[in-house]
Amino acid sequence: EGMFIDDRYEIVGKIGAGGMSDVYKAKDHTLGRFVAIKVLKQEFSEDVNFVTKFRTEAQSAAGLEHPNIVNIYDVGSQEGMYYIIMEYVEGITLKTYIEKKGQLTFKEAISIAIQVGRGIEAAHKKNIIHRDIKPQNILVVNDGVIKVADFGIANLQSEVPDVENEAIGSVHYISPEQARGLPVDGRSDIYSLGIVMYEMLSGKLPFDGDDDRTVALKHLSAVPTPLREIAPSVPEALEKIVMKAMEASLDNRYQTADALAADLEALQKSLTGSLDRIEGNVALLSTAG
């Protein structure tokens, strides 16, 4: 606290920690705004290959600018410490939001999924695949905007042995091709978003098990319980969209996030006649219980 990075960013306090990095809130004295700084942990800072990947991935993601993405402003190093300067976002993770509410209304779930889909599509157009879309990496901001975090560096988590932190839960959202260890494209993120939609609408994960291997195998062969059996209020058309996003077969899945978001937007308009904002007071939810 009080330390300056690059003679510009003053550390205000620590706001998070994970397997790969620690995250701090800082004041940008040049532009007069708060930012978040993700600092690579010491053990990774000494690994030349890891540092190279960290910087390359972050620099490519720094070209992304979208209202539904946590934007990366800069990448740098100081005295052997490697860091990423990111947009500071006030809000809670979608995982926490789902846990607080049990399950979301279909109007909320549609609104959230559209915003995530639009963020993903913007990244895919720049050939950046997230590879770890899950509610822990999606932020619900206090004004109802949804932002996807960790674009460009999420796939580095797979190289981090500490599964107790950032990597936790990922196996519940991985695509079948990821479970097989195959190369992935944008359709992998679409599958993961399908799982997130299923969880938002039902309050449950479609695939669960006693260990990671069991869950991973279910992505390859198991059929999830139909969504409307768990949540009868979900419109049939929405169930079809979710199940198409979650198709194990790449050819049967949505081919682009744009196509998925377009279907969700068309359904939203037919159901409400207008765009719905996120319901509930996120600021209150983030401090409750």
N, C-alpha and C positions, 0 to 999 in steps of 0.2 A: 504494500500500500504506500502510495506517494512516489514510487519509482517511476522514472520516465523511460519510455522506449522511443528510440529514434528522435530524441529531443522534442517530441511532439505529443505523445500519448502518455497521460498520467494515470497510473493504475489507481482505481478507486477501491476495488475489492474483488475477491474471488466469487464467481457465481456458479461454477460447476467444475466437475472433474470426470475424466473417463479413462479408458484403458490406454489411450494414445496421447492425451493432452489434458491440460488444465485450461479453464476459461475464465477470463477476468473482464470486468467492466472497467472502461477507461474513458477519460475525457480527452477528446481531440482538441488541443488548444489552437490548432491552425483554423479549423472550421467551426469550433465552438459547439460541438455535439458529442454525445456519448457514442462509443463503439464497443464492440466485444472483441477481445483478443484471445485467440486460441494459440496456446504456447505448447510446442511439442515437448513431451517429457524428456528428461535428460538421457535415459537409456536409449531412446530412439534418435536423439540428436547426435549421438556418437556413431550411428550406423549410416555410412555414406550413401548406400543404396536407398535406404528408407527416406533419408532427407531429400535425395534427388527426386524420388517419386512424389513426396509431399509437396515440394515446390512446383514441380511440373503440373501436377493435378490441380493445385490451388490456383496457379497462374491461368490455366485454361478456364477454370470456373469463374475467375475474376472478370472474364468477358461477358458473363451472364448478367443481364439486368432485367428484372421482371418483378411486378408487385407481389407475386406469390412465391418468391424465392428469397431466402436470407442472402442478401448480396455480399459478395466478397470485394473489399475495396483495395487491399494491398497484401503483399507477401514479402517478408523480409527476415533479416537475421541481425543479431547483435551479440557480440562476444560469445559465439557458439550457441546462442539461443535462437531457435527458429519459430516464427510466429505467422499467423494470418490475422489481418485486421478485417473484421466483419461488421455488418449492420447490427446494431444493438436492438433487440426486439423485446418488448415488454409483454409478457403473456405466459400461458402454460402450454404444456405439450398436449397433443390430442389424446394421448394415452391417459393422462390425468383427467382430462375432460370427460372421456368415456367412463372412467372409473367413478367419477363424481356423480354422473347422471345415470349410470347403469346401461342404458342404451339411448340412442338419439332418435328424435323424430325423423321421419323420412325427408321432411323439408330441410332440416339441418344437414343431414347426411348428404343430400344432393348438392347443397350449396358448398359444403366442404370439399366434396369429391370433384366438383367442377373446378374449384380454385387450385387444388392439387394437380389435377389433370392439365390445367393451363400452364402451371409452373413447369411440370415435367415436359410438356410439349416444347416450351421455349428452350429448354436444355437440349432435348433431342435434336432440335433443328441446328444446334451447334455441335452435334455429335458427342454430347456429354450424357452418359448414362449414370443414373444415381447408384443403382445396385443394392440399395438398402432402404427402400421406402417402407416405413413402419410408423405407427402413431408416435413413437418416441422421437422421431425425426421431423414431425409436423407440428408447427406451433400455431395455437389459437391466440391471436392478438386481441387486445382489449376492445378494439373498434370492430371486431368481427372478421377481420381479414385473416386469411390462412397463409402461412409461409412454410415452405419446405426448407429444411436446414441440411447442411453438410453436403451440398452438391460438389462433386469433384474429388472429395476426400473420403466419402463413405466406404468405398471399396478397399481403402487401406486398413479398415478395421479388421478385415479377414487375416491380416498379418500380425495382429496384436493378440497375444495369448491371454490377456486379461478379459475373460468373458463376463466377469461380474459387473462390468460397467457399460460402455457404449455398445458392445456387441450383443448384450443380453436381449433375448427375444427375437433376434433376427431370423432364426430358423423357422419360426411360425409364419413368416411372410415371404420366404424365398421362393422363386419360381422353380418349376421342375427342372429346367435346364441348369439353373444354379446348383440344385441338389445333385445333379449328375456331374457337376464340375465342367460343364461345357461353356463355350464362349456365349456371351449374352448381348442382346441388342435392346432397343427401347421397349420391346414387348415384355421383357422381364419386369420392368418398372410397372407396366400396366397390370400384370398379374398381381404384383404386390399391392397395388392400389385396390384391386378387386378384393383381396383379403381384408384390407383396411375397411372397405365399404361394408363387407359382410359383418365385420366386428362392430362397426358403428351402429348398424341396423339391428343386430341381434343381441349385442352385448357379449357375444361369445366368439371364440376363435373357431374357424371351420375344422382345423386339424390340431390335435393336441396329443401328448404322450408323455411317458415317464422320462424320456431322454431325447436329445437332439436327433439322434439317428432315427428313432421311431417316427418323429414328426417329419423329418426330411423324406422318409420313405412314403409317408401318407400323401405328400405332394405329388408323388409319382403315380400312385395307383388308387388312392381312396377317393370316394365320392362324398362331398360334404352333404350334411342334412339340408334339404331344400330350405331356403331362407324363410319362406312364408309358413313353414311348419313351426318355426320358432317365433317369428314375428308376423302374425296374420295381417297386421295393418299395412304391411309393405305392399305397395301396388305391384301387380303382376309384371307390368312393364319394367319396373325398377329391378325386380328379381331377375328378369331376363338379362338386363344390362350387367348386373353384378356377376351373374354366372358366366356370361360371355367373356368378361374381363378375366375371370378365374379359370378359363379353359386350359387344361393341361396341354392340349395340342396348340402349338404355335400358329398353325394355319387357321384354327377355329377361333382364336382369340382376336380381340380388337388389334388391328395392325398399327394404329397410331393413337397417341393420347388425344389428339385433336378429334378423331372420330368418336372416342369415348365421351369426351367433354361435350361434343355437339349433341349426342344422343341424350345426355343428362340435361342439357339446356332445353332441348325440345320437350322432354318430359316435364321439366320444371314449369315451363310456360303453360303446358296443357293442364297441369294440376292446379296452378295458382293464378295464372294470368299475369304474374309479376315476379320479379326476383326477390326471394326471401333472404333476409339477413339472418345471422346466427342468433338463435334465441338464447335467453339467459344472460346473466351478468357475469362475464368471465372474471372480472376483478373480484367479485364476491366469491365465485367458485374457487379461485386460486388461494383464497385465504380461509375458506371454510374447512372445518374438520380435518 
